[in-house]
Amino acid sequence: MSTNSTEEDSNSNNSRPPIWKFVTVEGKISGGGNVRFTCNYCSKSFTGSYFRVKSHLLKIGGTGIAKCLRVSSNDLVIMQREQGEFETKAAKVLPKQVTLPTSNSRTNSFSSSASTGPSMGTRLQGNDNLPLKRKKVTGDSPLEMAFNVQARQDLDSEIARMFYSSGLAFSLAKNPYYIRSYTRAANRKHLAGYVLPGYNALRISLLAKERRHIEGLLEPLKTAWKGKGVSIVSDGWTDAQRRPLINFMAASEGGPMFLSAVNCEGEYKDNIIMLKRFKLIKQGLLNMVVSPNWANYREDDVQNASFVKENIWNDLWWDNIDYIIAFTEPIYEMLRKADTDKPCLHLVYDWWDSMIENVKERNKEEVSPFYSILHNILVDRWAKSNTPLHCLAHSLNPRYYSEEWLKESPNRLPAHRDKEIYDERLECFKKYFPSEVERKVIAVEFAKFSGAVREQSPEYTKGESSMWDLGADGFDTLDDVWILGMADLSLDEPEMEAVLFTADDTIDVDDEDLAS
């Protein structure tokens, strides 16, 4: 672990510009990528990015930051040399420029391969009477130069590469604004040398400019809301990528206006989610009921208006919301983990046990009849799902003997010391090993296994105790030892989840599952 951390630290230091070691970073400024730093030479504090640090120490003028007068000529030479070496290494890591698939390269490569290929050469040599085609000259003919065919093909290749490298949808090529922008740039001669806007321009300056323009166009519509009112409506739909979206729009006499869209993919909105949202917008609800416009709604529906206002101003109602969210959060998190298509039956028992412990933590200092009812429901459901075979599989998993797992909760015990696991494991041994002599041998072997796992002794991977490790199939000293591997297999393999190990000594399997 220490070696890996040392290598990671050295790699991060190598990727960091060496100019940073001559300043002291005091902290990051919120809202951007700038930091506050102090020069180690002049002890002056500045704010900015790597560019300002470099300009200050290397005495680069015209960059909006004062030069450091305390840097000597020798130190300046050292910093310039280190900075130059770093920039040279960084330039080598950058992706290389890939040539475009122009028509010249394709024609030349085809002509070269066709003229030098053995099959083509043999065919031409064997048929001397066949006329040889003259090699086509591309790019130099007057017709191609007049229409600038080569430049058009290069531009097509650049645009296509933009789509491929960024993963853009091909439907963007049908966008009229996309077509109009390139057409305008190609038809205007005075736009020669035009450079498309880069990532930062699209993300910052152009986005802010477009937003100001759109907000200016919508300002008359928003102004009419105060006098004529507005309704917030929502509409659920599915886009081209089959994502469930919810649109929020403002409808008024002047017309509808789009507000926002929420992607609800993979989310289930139940009562707990709604309560959490109420808690987040508590201040907004309080402001709503004290607003002068509240009288307009109150006159429309007096009963609902009074009910809403009484509950929003009731501190006990908000305390109940906090209480409900507190004890349901562990349950909700456990359900979210289990709501997956991946095989997770072998993890459900661990999640369930942790969920019950977390519910206890939420109410450990409070005596509540409601909590007792809830806790009894969880424990009863746990006992109903808990089977002797699964407890045996739990005992054979080395993870539940590790210090990392035991430290996650103070109430956890290793499998060989947990009374509930012990009783169920003993019950499983009685079912599959009726002979008392065999059960004694099994008990001794399990004791060796649990002790070896707990102490991490060599016997865990070597010796007879390794037969309890489910990966060691070389040992077969007992006739029915296969059932120990079956216990873990029924939890790890999705195909075995259809197998039901019943209370009697039989194994019920769905015929349809086996047939498939």
C-alpha positions as CSV (number, residue, x, y, z in Angstrom):
1,M,0.0,0.0,0.0
2,S,2.8,2.4,0.9
3,T,4.6,1.7,-2.4
4,N,1.4,2.3,-4.4
5,S,0.8,5.6,-2.6
6,T,4.4,6.7,-3.2
7,E,4.1,6.0,-6.9
8,E,0.9,7.9,-7.1
9,D,2.4,10.9,-5.4
10,S,5.4,10.9,-7.6
11,N,3.2,10.6,-10.7
12,S,1.1,13.6,-9.6
13,N,4.2,15.6,-8.9
14,N,5.6,14.8,-12.3
15,S,2.4,15.9,-14.0
16,R,2.3,19.2,-12.0
17,P,4.2,22.2,-13.5
18,P,7.4,22.8,-11.6
19,I,6.7,26.5,-11.3
20,W,4.1,25.8,-8.5
21,K,6.9,24.8,-6.1
22,F,8.1,28.4,-5.9
23,V,4.7,29.7,-4.6
24,T,2.5,28.7,-1.6
25,V,-1.1,27.9,-2.5
26,E,-3.3,29.2,0.3
27,G,-6.6,27.9,-1.0
28,K,-9.0,27.7,-3.9
29,I,-11.4,30.5,-4.8
30,S,-15.0,29.3,-5.0
31,G,-16.8,29.7,-8.3
32,G,-13.8,29.0,-10.6
33,G,-10.5,27.4,-11.1
34,N,-8.4,30.2,-9.7
35,V,-6.4,29.9,-6.4
36,R,-4.9,32.3,-3.9
37,F,-1.1,32.0,-3.8
38,T,1.9,33.7,-2.1
39,C,5.2,34.1,-3.9
40,N,8.1,32.5,-1.9
41,Y,10.5,35.3,-3.1
42,C,8.6,38.6,-2.6
43,S,6.0,37.3,-0.1
44,K,3.2,39.0,-2.1
45,S,-0.3,37.4,-2.4
46,F,-2.1,37.1,-5.7
47,T,-5.1,35.3,-7.1
48,G,-5.2,33.6,-10.4
49,S,-4.3,30.5,-12.3
50,Y,-1.1,28.8,-13.5
51,F,-0.7,31.4,-16.2
52,R,-0.4,34.3,-13.7
53,V,2.0,32.3,-11.5
54,K,4.2,31.6,-14.5
55,S,4.1,35.3,-15.7
56,H,5.0,36.6,-12.2
57,L,8.0,34.3,-11.6
58,L,9.4,34.3,-15.1
59,K,8.9,38.1,-15.4
60,I,6.7,38.0,-18.4
61,G,5.3,41.5,-19.1
62,G,1.9,42.5,-20.4
63,T,0.0,39.8,-18.6
64,G,-1.8,41.8,-16.0
65,I,0.4,40.8,-13.0
66,A,3.5,42.4,-11.6
67,K,6.9,40.9,-12.1
68,C,8.7,39.4,-9.2
69,L,11.7,41.7,-8.5
70,R,13.2,39.3,-5.9
71,V,14.0,36.5,-8.4
72,S,17.7,36.6,-9.2
73,S,19.1,35.9,-12.7
74,N,20.4,32.5,-11.6
75,D,17.0,31.5,-10.2
76,L,15.3,32.8,-13.3
77,V,17.6,30.6,-15.5
78,I,16.8,27.5,-13.3
79,M,13.0,28.1,-13.5
80,Q,13.1,28.7,-17.2
81,R,15.1,25.5,-17.8
82,E,12.7,23.4,-15.6
83,Q,9.7,25.0,-17.2
84,G,11.0,24.3,-20.7
85,E,11.7,20.7,-19.9
86,F,8.2,20.3,-18.5
87,E,6.6,21.8,-21.5
88,T,8.6,19.6,-23.8
89,K,7.5,16.5,-22.0
90,A,3.9,17.7,-22.0
91,A,4.0,18.3,-25.7
92,K,5.1,14.7,-26.4
93,V,2.1,13.4,-24.5
94,L,-0.3,15.4,-26.6
95,P,-2.2,13.4,-29.2
96,K,-0.6,13.5,-32.6
97,Q,-2.2,15.2,-35.6
98,V,-3.8,12.6,-37.8
99,T,-3.9,13.3,-41.5
100,L,-7.2,13.6,-43.3
101,P,-8.5,10.9,-45.6
102,T,-8.3,13.2,-48.6
103,S,-8.9,12.1,-52.2
104,N,-5.2,12.5,-53.1
105,S,-4.1,10.1,-50.5
106,R,-6.7,7.5,-51.4
107,T,-6.0,7.8,-55.1
108,N,-2.2,7.6,-54.6
109,S,-2.4,4.7,-52.2
110,F,-4.8,2.8,-54.5
111,S,-2.6,3.5,-57.6
112,S,0.5,2.4,-55.7
113,S,-1.0,-0.8,-54.5
114,A,-2.6,-1.5,-57.9
115,S,0.6,-1.0,-59.8
116,T,2.8,-2.9,-57.4
117,G,0.4,-5.7,-56.4
118,P,1.4,-9.1,-57.7
119,S,-2.0,-10.1,-59.0
120,M,-2.5,-6.9,-60.9
121,G,1.0,-7.0,-62.3
122,T,0.6,-10.6,-63.5
123,R,-2.7,-9.8,-65.1
124,L,-1.2,-6.9,-67.0
125,Q,1.9,-8.8,-68.0
126,G,-0.1,-11.7,-69.3
127,N,-2.4,-9.5,-71.4
128,D,-0.1,-7.2,-73.3
129,N,-2.9,-6.2,-75.7
130,L,-5.0,-4.6,-72.8
131,P,-4.6,-0.8,-72.8
132,L,-3.1,0.7,-69.7
133,K,-5.2,3.4,-68.1
134,R,-3.5,6.8,-67.6
135,K,-3.0,7.8,-64.0
136,K,-5.6,10.4,-63.0
137,V,-4.1,13.7,-61.9
138,T,-6.2,15.2,-59.0
139,G,-6.1,18.6,-57.5
140,D,-4.2,20.3,-60.4
141,S,-6.7,20.4,-63.2
142,P,-8.3,23.8,-64.0
143,L,-11.8,22.5,-63.3
144,E,-10.9,21.2,-59.9
145,M,-9.0,24.4,-59.0
146,A,-12.0,26.5,-60.1
147,F,-14.4,24.6,-57.8
148,N,-11.8,24.2,-55.1
149,V,-12.7,20.5,-54.8
150,Q,-9.7,19.6,-52.6
151,A,-10.6,22.3,-50.0
152,R,-14.2,21.1,-49.9
153,Q,-13.2,17.5,-49.3
154,D,-10.8,18.5,-46.5
155,L,-13.5,20.5,-44.8
156,D,-15.9,17.6,-45.1
157,S,-13.3,15.4,-43.4
158,E,-12.7,17.9,-40.6
159,I,-16.4,18.2,-39.9
160,A,-16.9,14.4,-40.0
161,R,-14.0,13.9,-37.6
162,M,-15.6,16.5,-35.2
163,F,-18.7,14.3,-35.1
164,Y,-16.7,11.0,-34.6
165,S,-14.3,12.3,-31.9
166,S,-17.0,14.1,-29.8
167,G,-19.7,11.4,-30.1
168,L,-22.2,13.9,-31.6
169,A,-25.5,12.6,-32.9
170,F,-25.7,12.4,-36.7
171,S,-29.1,14.2,-36.5
172,L,-27.1,17.4,-35.7
173,A,-26.3,17.5,-39.4
174,K,-30.0,18.2,-40.1
175,N,-30.1,21.2,-37.7
176,P,-30.8,24.3,-39.8
177,Y,-28.6,26.5,-37.6
178,Y,-25.7,24.1,-38.2
179,I,-26.2,24.1,-41.9
180,R,-26.7,27.9,-42.0
181,S,-23.5,28.7,-40.0
182,Y,-21.2,26.7,-42.3
183,T,-22.9,28.0,-45.4
184,R,-22.6,31.6,-44.3
185,A,-18.9,31.1,-43.5
186,A,-18.2,29.5,-46.9
187,N,-20.1,32.0,-49.0
188,R,-18.7,35.2,-47.5
189,K,-15.3,36.0,-49.0
190,H,-14.4,38.4,-46.3
191,L,-14.5,35.6,-43.8
192,A,-11.3,34.0,-45.1
193,G,-9.4,32.6,-42.2
194,Y,-12.5,32.3,-40.0
195,V,-11.8,30.2,-36.9
196,L,-14.7,28.4,-35.3
197,P,-15.4,29.2,-31.6
198,G,-13.5,27.0,-29.2
199,Y,-14.7,25.1,-26.1
200,N,-14.2,28.0,-23.7
201,A,-15.9,30.5,-25.9
202,L,-18.9,28.3,-26.4
203,R,-19.1,27.5,-22.7
204,I,-18.6,31.0,-21.3
205,S,-18.8,34.1,-23.4
206,L,-21.1,33.0,-26.2
207,L,-23.4,31.2,-23.8
208,A,-23.7,34.3,-21.6
209,K,-24.4,36.4,-24.7
210,E,-27.1,34.0,-25.9
211,R,-28.7,33.9,-22.5
212,R,-28.9,37.7,-22.3
213,H,-30.5,37.8,-25.7
214,I,-33.1,35.2,-24.9
215,E,-33.9,36.7,-21.5
216,G,-34.4,40.1,-23.2
217,L,-36.9,38.5,-25.6
218,L,-38.8,36.8,-22.8
219,E,-38.9,39.9,-20.5
220,P,-42.2,41.3,-21.9
221,L,-43.8,37.9,-21.3
222,K,-42.5,37.7,-17.7
223,T,-43.7,41.3,-17.0
224,A,-47.3,40.3,-17.9
225,W,-47.2,37.5,-15.2
226,K,-47.6,40.0,-12.3
227,G,-50.9,41.4,-13.7
228,K,-52.5,38.4,-15.4
229,G,-51.0,35.5,-13.4
230,V,-49.1,32.4,-14.4
231,S,-49.5,28.6,-14.0
232,I,-46.7,26.2,-13.7
233,V,-47.4,23.0,-15.6
234,S,-45.4,19.8,-16.2
235,D,-45.4,17.3,-18.9
236,G,-43.7,13.9,-19.0
237,W,-42.3,12.5,-22.2
238,T,-39.5,10.3,-23.7
239,D,-36.8,11.7,-26.0
240,A,-35.1,10.0,-28.9
241,Q,-32.7,8.3,-26.5
242,R,-35.6,6.8,-24.5
243,R,-34.9,8.8,-21.4
244,P,-37.9,9.7,-19.2
245,L,-38.0,13.5,-19.0
246,I,-40.2,15.9,-17.1
247,N,-40.7,19.4,-18.7
248,F,-41.7,22.4,-16.5
249,M,-43.4,25.2,-18.4
250,A,-45.0,28.5,-17.4
251,A,-48.4,29.0,-19.1
252,S,-50.0,32.4,-19.3
253,E,-52.2,34.6,-21.5
254,G,-49.1,35.7,-23.4
255,G,-48.1,32.2,-24.3
256,P,-46.2,29.2,-22.8
257,M,-42.5,29.5,-21.8
258,F,-40.1,26.6,-21.1
259,L,-38.5,26.7,-17.7
260,S,-36.5,23.5,-17.2
261,A,-36.3,19.7,-17.9
262,V,-35.5,17.0,-15.4
263,N,-34.0,13.6,-16.4
264,C,-35.8,11.0,-14.2
265,E,-33.9,8.0,-15.6
266,G,-33.4,5.4,-12.9
267,E,-35.3,7.3,-10.3
268,Y,-38.5,6.4,-8.5
269,K,-40.4,9.3,-7.0
270,D,-42.3,8.1,-3.9
271,N,-43.6,9.8,-0.8
272,I,-40.2,9.9,0.8
273,I,-38.7,11.8,-2.1
274,M,-41.6,14.3,-2.0
275,L,-40.9,14.8,1.7
276,K,-37.3,15.5,1.0
277,R,-38.2,18.0,-1.6
278,F,-40.6,19.7,0.8
279,K,-37.7,20.0,3.3
280,L,-35.4,21.6,0.6
281,I,-38.0,24.2,-0.4
282,K,-39.1,25.0,3.2
283,Q,-38.1,28.6,3.0
284,G,-39.8,29.1,-0.3
285,L,-43.0,27.7,1.0
286,L,-42.8,30.0,4.0
287,N,-42.3,33.0,1.7
288,M,-45.2,31.8,-0.4
289,V,-47.9,31.9,2.3
290,V,-46.8,35.3,3.6
291,S,-46.7,36.8,0.1
292,P,-49.5,39.4,-0.8
293,N,-50.4,37.2,-3.8
294,W,-51.4,34.4,-1.4
295,A,-54.8,36.1,-0.9
296,N,-55.7,35.4,-4.6
297,Y,-55.2,31.6,-4.2
298,R,-56.9,31.6,-0.8
299,E,-60.1,33.0,-2.3
300,D,-60.2,30.2,-4.9
301,D,-59.9,27.3,-2.5
302,V,-60.4,28.4,1.1
303,Q,-60.2,24.9,2.6
304,N,-57.0,23.8,0.9
305,A,-55.4,27.2,1.4
306,S,-56.0,27.1,5.2
307,F,-54.7,23.5,5.4
308,V,-51.5,24.4,3.6
309,K,-50.8,27.5,5.6
310,E,-51.5,25.8,9.0
311,N,-49.1,22.9,8.2
312,I,-46.3,25.1,6.7
313,W,-46.2,27.3,9.8
314,N,-46.5,24.3,12.2
315,D,-43.1,23.4,13.6
316,L,-44.4,20.0,14.7
317,W,-45.3,19.1,11.1
318,W,-41.7,19.8,10.0
319,D,-40.4,17.8,13.0
320,N,-42.5,14.8,11.7
321,I,-41.0,15.2,8.3
322,D,-37.5,15.1,9.7
323,Y,-38.4,12.1,11.8
324,I,-39.9,10.1,8.9
325,I,-36.9,10.9,6.7
326,A,-34.5,9.9,9.4
327,F,-35.7,6.3,10.0
328,T,-36.7,5.6,6.3
329,E,-33.4,6.8,4.8
330,P,-31.5,3.5,5.6
331,I,-34.4,1.5,4.3
332,Y,-34.6,3.5,1.1
333,E,-30.8,3.3,0.6
334,M,-30.9,-0.5,0.9
335,L,-33.8,-0.7,-1.6
336,R,-31.8,1.5,-4.1
337,K,-28.8,-0.9,-3.8
338,A,-30.9,-4.0,-4.4
339,D,-32.8,-2.4,-7.4
340,T,-30.3,-3.7,-10.0
341,D,-30.1,-6.3,-12.7
342,K,-26.8,-7.6,-11.4
343,P,-26.7,-10.7,-9.2
344,C,-26.6,-9.4,-5.6
345,L,-28.4,-12.0,-3.6
346,H,-25.1,-12.8,-1.8
347,L,-24.9,-9.1,-0.7
348,V,-28.6,-8.6,0.4
349,Y,-28.0,-10.1,3.8
350,D,-25.1,-7.8,4.5
351,W,-27.2,-4.8,3.4
352,W,-30.2,-5.9,5.4
353,D,-28.2,-6.4,8.6
354,S,-26.6,-2.9,8.1
355,M,-30.0,-1.4,7.4
356,I,-31.4,-2.7,10.7
357,E,-28.3,-1.4,12.6
358,N,-28.6,2.0,11.0
359,V,-32.3,2.2,11.9
360,K,-31.2,1.5,15.5
361,E,-28.7,4.3,15.3
362,R,-31.4,6.8,14.2
363,N,-33.4,6.1,17.4
364,K,-31.0,4.8,20.0
365,E,-31.7,7.7,22.4
366,E,-35.5,7.7,21.9
367,V,-38.3,5.3,23.1
368,S,-41.1,5.3,20.6
369,P,-43.9,2.7,20.1
370,F,-43.8,3.5,16.4
371,Y,-40.1,2.7,16.2
372,S,-40.7,-0.6,18.0
373,I,-43.4,-1.6,15.5
374,L,-41.1,-0.7,12.6
375,H,-38.1,-2.5,14.0
376,N,-40.2,-5.7,14.7
377,I,-41.4,-5.7,11.1
378,L,-37.8,-5.5,9.8
379,V,-36.6,-8.2,12.2
380,D,-39.5,-10.5,11.3
381,R,-38.8,-10.1,7.6
382,W,-35.2,-10.8,8.2
383,A,-35.9,-14.0,10.1
384,K,-38.3,-15.1,7.4
385,S,-35.7,-14.7,4.7
386,N,-32.8,-16.0,6.8
387,T,-32.2,-19.7,6.0
388,P,-29.7,-22.2,7.6
389,L,-28.0,-22.7,4.2
390,H,-27.4,-19.0,3.7
391,C,-26.0,-18.7,7.3
392,L,-23.6,-21.4,6.4
393,A,-22.5,-19.5,3.3
394,H,-22.1,-16.4,5.5
395,S,-19.8,-18.4,7.8
396,L,-17.6,-19.6,4.9
397,N,-17.0,-16.1,3.5
398,P,-13.6,-14.8,4.7
399,R,-14.9,-11.2,4.3
400,Y,-17.0,-11.5,7.4
401,Y,-14.0,-12.3,9.5
402,S,-11.9,-9.3,8.3
403,E,-11.2,-6.3,10.5
404,E,-12.4,-3.9,7.8
405,W,-15.9,-5.4,7.8
406,L,-16.1,-5.6,11.6
407,K,-15.1,-2.0,12.1
408,E,-17.9,-0.7,9.9
409,S,-20.3,-1.2,12.8
410,P,-19.7,-1.7,16.5
411,N,-22.4,-4.4,16.8
412,R,-20.8,-6.7,14.3
413,L,-19.3,-10.0,15.3
414,P,-17.3,-12.6,13.3
415,A,-19.4,-15.5,12.0
416,H,-18.0,-18.0,14.5
417,R,-19.0,-15.8,17.4
418,D,-22.5,-14.7,16.3
419,K,-25.1,-16.8,18.1
420,E,-27.8,-16.5,15.5
421,I,-25.4,-17.6,12.7
422,Y,-24.1,-20.4,15.0
423,D,-27.6,-21.8,15.6
424,E,-28.5,-21.7,11.9
425,R,-25.2,-23.2,10.9
426,L,-25.6,-26.0,13.3
427,E,-29.1,-26.7,12.0
428,C,-27.7,-26.9,8.5
429,F,-25.1,-29.4,9.6
430,K,-27.8,-31.5,11.2
431,K,-29.7,-31.6,7.9
432,Y,-26.9,-32.6,5.6
433,F,-24.8,-34.7,8.0
434,P,-27.3,-37.0,10.0
435,S,-24.4,-39.0,11.5
436,E,-23.1,-37.5,14.8
437,V,-19.6,-38.8,14.0
438,E,-19.6,-36.8,10.7
439,R,-20.9,-33.7,12.4
440,K,-18.0,-33.9,14.9
441,V,-15.5,-34.1,12.1
442,I,-17.3,-31.2,10.4
443,A,-17.2,-29.1,13.6
444,V,-13.4,-29.7,13.9
445,E,-12.7,-28.8,10.3
446,F,-14.8,-25.6,10.6
447,A,-13.0,-24.6,13.8
448,K,-9.7,-25.0,12.0
449,F,-11.0,-23.0,9.0
450,S,-12.4,-20.1,11.1
451,G,-9.3,-19.9,13.2
452,A,-7.0,-19.9,10.2
453,V,-9.1,-17.1,8.5
454,R,-9.2,-15.1,11.7
455,E,-5.5,-15.3,12.3
456,Q,-4.5,-15.3,8.6
457,S,-2.3,-18.3,9.2
458,P,-0.7,-20.3,6.3
459,E,-3.2,-23.0,7.0
460,Y,-5.9,-20.9,5.4
461,T,-4.3,-21.5,1.9
462,K,-2.4,-24.7,2.7
463,G,-3.4,-27.8,4.6
464,E,-6.7,-29.4,5.2
465,S,-8.4,-26.2,6.4
466,S,-8.3,-24.9,2.9
467,M,-11.0,-27.4,1.9
468,W,-13.4,-24.9,3.6
469,D,-12.2,-22.2,1.2
470,L,-14.7,-22.6,-1.6
471,G,-12.0,-22.2,-4.3
472,A,-10.1,-25.3,-3.1
473,D,-11.7,-28.3,-4.7
474,G,-8.7,-30.5,-4.4
475,F,-9.8,-31.8,-1.0
476,D,-12.6,-34.3,-0.9
477,T,-12.3,-36.2,2.3
478,L,-16.0,-36.1,3.1
479,D,-18.8,-37.5,1.0
480,D,-21.2,-34.6,1.4
481,V,-18.7,-31.7,1.4
482,W,-20.1,-30.5,-1.9
483,I,-23.0,-29.0,-0.2
484,L,-20.7,-26.3,1.3
485,G,-19.8,-25.1,-2.1
486,M,-23.4,-25.3,-3.1
487,A,-24.3,-22.9,-0.3
488,D,-22.0,-20.2,-1.7
489,L,-22.9,-21.0,-5.3
490,S,-26.6,-20.4,-4.6
491,L,-25.8,-16.9,-3.6
492,D,-23.2,-16.0,-6.2
493,E,-24.7,-17.5,-9.4
494,P,-27.9,-16.0,-10.9
495,E,-28.8,-19.4,-12.4
496,M,-28.8,-21.0,-8.9
497,E,-31.1,-18.3,-7.4
498,A,-34.0,-20.3,-8.8
499,V,-33.0,-23.2,-6.6
500,L,-35.0,-23.3,-3.3
501,F,-33.4,-25.2,-0.4
502,T,-36.4,-26.1,1.7
503,A,-36.6,-27.0,5.4
504,D,-36.7,-30.7,4.7
505,D,-33.7,-32.6,3.2
506,T,-34.7,-32.1,-0.4
507,I,-33.8,-29.5,-3.0
508,D,-36.7,-28.1,-5.0
509,V,-35.9,-26.8,-8.5
510,D,-38.3,-25.2,-10.9
511,D,-38.6,-27.5,-13.9
512,E,-39.0,-24.6,-16.3
513,D,-35.8,-23.0,-15.1
514,L,-33.9,-26.2,-15.6
515,A,-35.3,-26.6,-19.0
516,S,-34.2,-23.2,-20.0
